[in-house]
Amino acid sequence: MSEPMKTLPTNSPYNPDRRPVDVAVGVLVCRDAEGHEGEFLLTSRPAGKVYAGYWEYPGGKLEAGETVEEALRRELQEELGITIGAAHPWKIEEMDYPHARVRLHFCKVYDWQGEFQMREQQQMAWQTLPVQVQPVLPGTVPVLQWFAAERGHAGPTHIG
Ligand SMILES: Nc1nc2c([nH]c(=O)n2[C@@H]2O[C@H](COP(=O)(O)OP(=O)(O)OP(=O)(O)O)[C@@H](O)[C@H]2O)c(=O)[nH]1
């Protein structure tokens, strides 16, 4: 009898066919009376997670059957205690980390309700370019570059 074929877990870094995990990410942006975009929200990854302490945009993985907007609304309620209004799809970016391959669905959010609560003992910081908090997650860097392009910002997008 032949040996059963050994298969690698779908998300193993050694599996070239591993599928990306879809992640809904919220870019909360403040706008002035004229609609010009200003500060955006970064949060630090909680202790115990991969890349703990790195700064990112709040969000998380889609659960079975969820749309990006539904996942984002759930995650921001769970993590920050806020209820978001519309999520505006902005960009999609794939990142290949040793721990996971992710497809990040970045959505801009301009409206939310409720007081911010750091329900995972994370930190939050309203930032503009160049971002002052560090270190930023590798997946955060492209977002800062998109902001820089939109805003005509020249020079570094973050420190460190
Ligand atoms: N939330 C979030 N995740 C990001 C960003 N950029 C980025 O590469 N990621 C990656 O996307 C994945 C999201 O996973 P997560 O751990 O935050 O999501 P989750 O809360 O649903 O996960 P868990 O319940 O398994 O702990 C991580 O691998 C994280 O490194 C970002 O800006 N925000």
PDBQT file of the ligand as one rigid body, heavy atoms in Angstrom, charges set to zero:
ROOT
HETATM    1  N1  LIG A 201      -6.405  44.524  11.793  1.00  0.00    +0.000 N 
HETATM    2  C1  LIG A 201      -5.418  44.687  10.922  1.00  0.00    +0.000 A 
HETATM    3  N2  LIG A 201      -4.710  43.620  10.502  1.00  0.00    +0.000 NA
HETATM    4  C2  LIG A 201      -3.717  43.859   9.640  1.00  0.00    +0.000 A 
HETATM    5  C3  LIG A 201      -3.386  45.163   9.173  1.00  0.00    +0.000 A 
HETATM    6  N3  LIG A 201      -2.331  45.087   8.325  1.00  0.00    +0.000 N 
HETATM    7  C4  LIG A 201      -1.985  43.776   8.259  1.00  0.00    +0.000 A 
HETATM    8  O1  LIG A 201      -1.074  43.320   7.590  1.00  0.00    +0.000 OA
HETATM    9  N4  LIG A 201      -2.830  43.023   9.062  1.00  0.00    +0.000 N 
HETATM   10  C5  LIG A 201      -2.740  41.565   9.240  1.00  0.00    +0.000 C 
HETATM   11  O2  LIG A 201      -4.023  40.984   9.037  1.00  0.00    +0.000 OA
HETATM   12  C6  LIG A 201      -4.247  39.940   9.992  1.00  0.00    +0.000 C 
HETATM   13  C7  LIG A 201      -5.456  40.331  10.837  1.00  0.00    +0.000 C 
HETATM   14  O3  LIG A 201      -5.554  39.506  11.902  1.00  0.00    +0.000 OA
HETATM   15  P1  LIG A 201      -6.049  39.963  13.358  1.00  0.00    +0.000 P 
HETATM   16  O4  LIG A 201      -5.302  39.129  14.313  1.00  0.00    +0.000 OA
HETATM   17  O5  LIG A 201      -5.969  41.438  13.547  1.00  0.00    +0.000 OA
HETATM   18  O6  LIG A 201      -7.561  39.609  13.218  1.00  0.00    +0.000 OA
HETATM   19  P2  LIG A 201      -8.544  38.921  14.245  1.00  0.00    +0.000 P 
HETATM   20  O7  LIG A 201      -8.718  39.832  15.410  1.00  0.00    +0.000 OA
HETATM   21  O8  LIG A 201      -9.758  38.525  13.442  1.00  0.00    +0.000 OA
HETATM   22  O9  LIG A 201      -7.708  37.618  14.618  1.00  0.00    +0.000 OA
HETATM   23  P3  LIG A 201      -7.790  36.558  15.766  1.00  0.00    +0.000 P 
HETATM   24  O10 LIG A 201      -9.209  36.524  16.204  1.00  0.00    +0.000 OA
HETATM   25  O11 LIG A 201      -7.333  35.302  15.062  1.00  0.00    +0.000 OA
HETATM   26  O12 LIG A 201      -6.825  37.011  16.805  1.00  0.00    +0.000 OA
HETATM   27  C8  LIG A 201      -2.974  39.803  10.790  1.00  0.00    +0.000 C 
HETATM   28  O13 LIG A 201      -2.150  38.827  10.188  1.00  0.00    +0.000 OA
HETATM   29  C9  LIG A 201      -2.321  41.187  10.638  1.00  0.00    +0.000 C 
HETATM   30  O14 LIG A 201      -0.910  41.113  10.751  1.00  0.00    +0.000 OA
HETATM   31  C10 LIG A 201      -4.133  46.277   9.633  1.00  0.00    +0.000 A 
HETATM   32  O15 LIG A 201      -3.917  47.447   9.294  1.00  0.00    +0.000 OA
HETATM   33  N5  LIG A 201      -5.124  45.981  10.518  1.00  0.00    +0.000 N 
ENDROOT
TORSDOF 0
